[in-house]
Structures are given as structure tokens and as C-alpha cells.
Amino acid sequence: MPVTSQVVVFSGPRQVSLQAEEQRGPGDGEVLLRTLYSGISAGTELTAFRGTNPYMHKQWDGEQRLFVPTDSPDLRYPVRGWGYEEVGEVLEVGPDVQGVRAGNVVYGTWGHRSHHIVDAAYARQRLLPENAPPIIGIFSQIGAIALNGVHDARIRIGETIAVFGLGVPGQIVAQLARESGATIIGVDLFAARLEKAQALGAVDVALNAGDGEIAERIRALTEGRGADVVLEVSGASGALHEAIRSAAYSARVVTLGFFQGEARNLYLGEEFHHNRINLVCSQISGVAPELTYRWNRLRLAQTAMALATQGRLNLEPLISHTFSYREAAKAFRLLDEQPHEALQVVLDFTNGDEAEAA
């Protein structure tokens, strides 16, 4: 039967509201989900919240694979249901649905909304084991992004890896890189993030970028060589420049961050040019070409969730704050204005209570 869905809406730059939408019931081969939790991405999501996302100013030409100037950008306010870190419970199944039943917990991407329809195949491929805490399902997409970056890094056992940016994706990257048999150097401006990575055993050495001379310190830790691979996960051009400076000769720097605006602090005529650095973009819309016959986004997400349920990824401690979905505006303001105080922020759709600290 139809239900009313509550949807988080960006009505303008830094303006958040809730809107009610009628949600139909499931049809043939469909499943109606009731969202339990929805995580906020402190990178991509904030670009739409702030109005800096390139899709809000240009149009993506899929045939040319170019952004082109336009008077009709792809993304315009109001932006409804933005988000990609969701987990929900099957509320109702439609006719001809097999392998999914009411009460199953499903992870995936459907935005900050209280209800959503998916086809049964989508739900069946994303069932969370019954013994797993439902809230870890919010990490399926961000876990896939991190895993894709580690695949692009091609880490070898015994290498020294530097991870720049220990927000949520950087924390997961560091944990995955440790699983790959590497020694991990974590770099961040915020002491709390460095302490969290150390407490979770994700990094062997924690360096505060505010202390300066990061490249010099990494070279001192590696007998002057530099890091074998550097993963830049902050999306800051200055951090990318320092990541390049920290890499060994002819080494690889993998970027996962969503860079915004001009790269004023990136000097490609310096270490990048003289050290023959291999700069690789890792982006979740695709995997490395040589892996496409074995890996795709679904397998990445399923693998991240399997590692979490097996205890090989420790994700719940990354959740710093949980808010009722009714206080979504407060949650976004926290990430926008006080990023040093937050890590993973979650919207709770299980009730309408006031915000609580996780």
C-alpha cells in the first residue's frame, strides 16, 4: 500500500529541508524498502550542499566524455534525496519476488529518503547477513570506493604506503592497505583522525600535516626513498602536491579525492616532473581496464561488506555522530563548519527523535 516518504532536500546552497512524497507500493518483481540509516559523504555530498559540484555549473557530454558550458546544468536546486550510503529493511515485496522477504536488511544507494522501491534482483544481491549490525550497511559504497582505490594502487607485500587524508574513505583505505601487507603512514591535519587510525591499527606511523615537512619525514622513514605508493584521499590540491613530493622515484600516486575549483597549490613542474611520478585517478564509475572482466561496482561493494562482516574491516568506530533525519540540516552544518569534530555522520530514519551523539 502507498506510504509517505520523507526526503532530504537541498533547496539552495547550504539550505536543507524535508519534503513529504507519496511512495507507491511495490509492483511485479519489486521490493519496498524502509530506510534504517543513511550516511553523509563529507566529500561528494558537500559539493552539492555548498553549490560547488561541477554538474551544477556545466553539462556532462557522455559521448565526448567532456564537461561543456551550458545554461542548463545537469544538477540544479532543489536537489532531492542526494546521498549514496544507505541501508534499509524490506517492508513489502511485490508479486513474483523470490529470494527476498519482509524483514531482510538491504544495503545500497538510494539517497536520504525514508522509503524507496528497488527491483528484487538489486535487493537480492545486497542482502546484509542477519548477524551483522544493520548500520554497517551504510559503508557499502564508500567501502567500494576505497577498495577500488587500493586496487588501482597495486600494492605489494612489504611496501610502504602513505595515505593522505584520514576522513572516512581514507580510514578505510588505510585498513585495506594494511590487509594488503603494507606498512602504512597516515597523514592528516586533524589530530583526532590520526588518533582514530592509530587506535584501529590502520596506520603504523601518524604524521600531522600541520607540523610541515611531510615529504621530508616520509623520506626519512624510508631510507631516503619515499613511499612506494601514495593514496591522496582528501581532495585538496595542496595535499596532492605534498603526496607527489612524498612518492619515490617513478612511483604511483593514486587520487580518490573529489577536487573542487582550481589547483592553485599544485606545482607539476617540480617533483612530479623530475621524479617521473605516475598519477592515477581512481573513480567509482569504473575499475581499472585490466580488471573489468572480473570486477565491477557490485563486486566491490559486496567485498567491502564481506570484509566488514568478517571483522577484517572495522567500520562502526568510524561513526562519530548520529542524528535523527529530522535534523539533517544540523548534520550537514556540522560537516561543513566543524569538520575537525566529525568523521562519519549518520541520519537515523528509525524514529523521529532529537539528535543524539553516537
C-alpha positions, 0 to 999 in steps of 0.5 A: 500500500502507498506510504509517505516518504520523507526526503532530504532536500537541498533547496539552495546552497547550504539550505536543507529541508524535508519534503513529504512524497507519496511512495507507491507500493511495490509492483511485479518483481519489486521490493519496498524498502524502509530506510534504517540509516543513511550516511553523509559523504563529507566529500561528494555530498558537500559539493552539492550542499555548498553549490560547488559540484561541477554538474551544477555549473556545466553539462556532462557530454557522455559521448565526448566524455567532456564537461561543456558550458551550458545554461542548463546544468545537469544538477540544479536546486532543489536537489532531492534525496542526494546521498549514496550510503544507505541501508534499509529493511524490506517492508513489502515485496511485490508479486513474483519476488523470490529470494527476498522477504519482509524483514531482510536488511538491504544495503545500497544507494538510494539517497536520504529518503525514508522509503524507496522501491528497488527491483528484487534482483538489486535487493537480492544481491545486497542482502546484509547477513542477519548477524551483522549490525544493520548500520554497517550497511551504510559503508557499502559504497564508500567501502567500494570506493576505497577498495577500488582505490587500493586496487588501482594502487597495486600494492605489494607485500612489504611496501610502504604506503602513505595515505593522505587524508584520514576522513572516512574513505581514507580510514578505510583505505588505510585498513585495506592497505594494511590487509594488503601487507603494507606498512602504512603512514597516515597523514592528516591535519586533524589530530583526532583522525590520526588518533582514530587510525592509530587506535584501529591499527590502520596506520603504523606511523601518524604524521600531522600535516600541520607540523610541515615537512611531510615529504621530508619525514616520509623520506626519512622513514624510508631510507631516503626513498619515499613511499612506494605508493601514495593514496591522496584521499582528501581532495585538496590540491595542496595535499596532492602536491605534498603526496607527489613530493612524498612518492619515490622515484617513478612511483604511483600516486593514486587520487580518490579525492573529489577536487573542487575549483582550481589547483592553485597549490599544485606545482607539476613542474617540480617533483612530479616532473623530475621524479617521473611520478605516475598519477592515477585517478581512481573513480567509482564509475569504473575499475581499472581496464585490466580488471573489468572482466572480473570486477565491477561496482557490485563486486566491490561493494559486496567485498567491502561488506564481506570484509566488514562482516568478517571483522577484517574491516572495522567500520562502526568506530568510524561513526562519530555522530548520529542524528535523527533525519529530522535534523539533517540540516544540523548534520550537514552544518556540522560537516561543513563548519566543524569538520575537525569534530566529525568523521562519519555522520549518520541520519537515523530514519528509525524514529523521529527523535532529537539528535543524539551523539553516537 
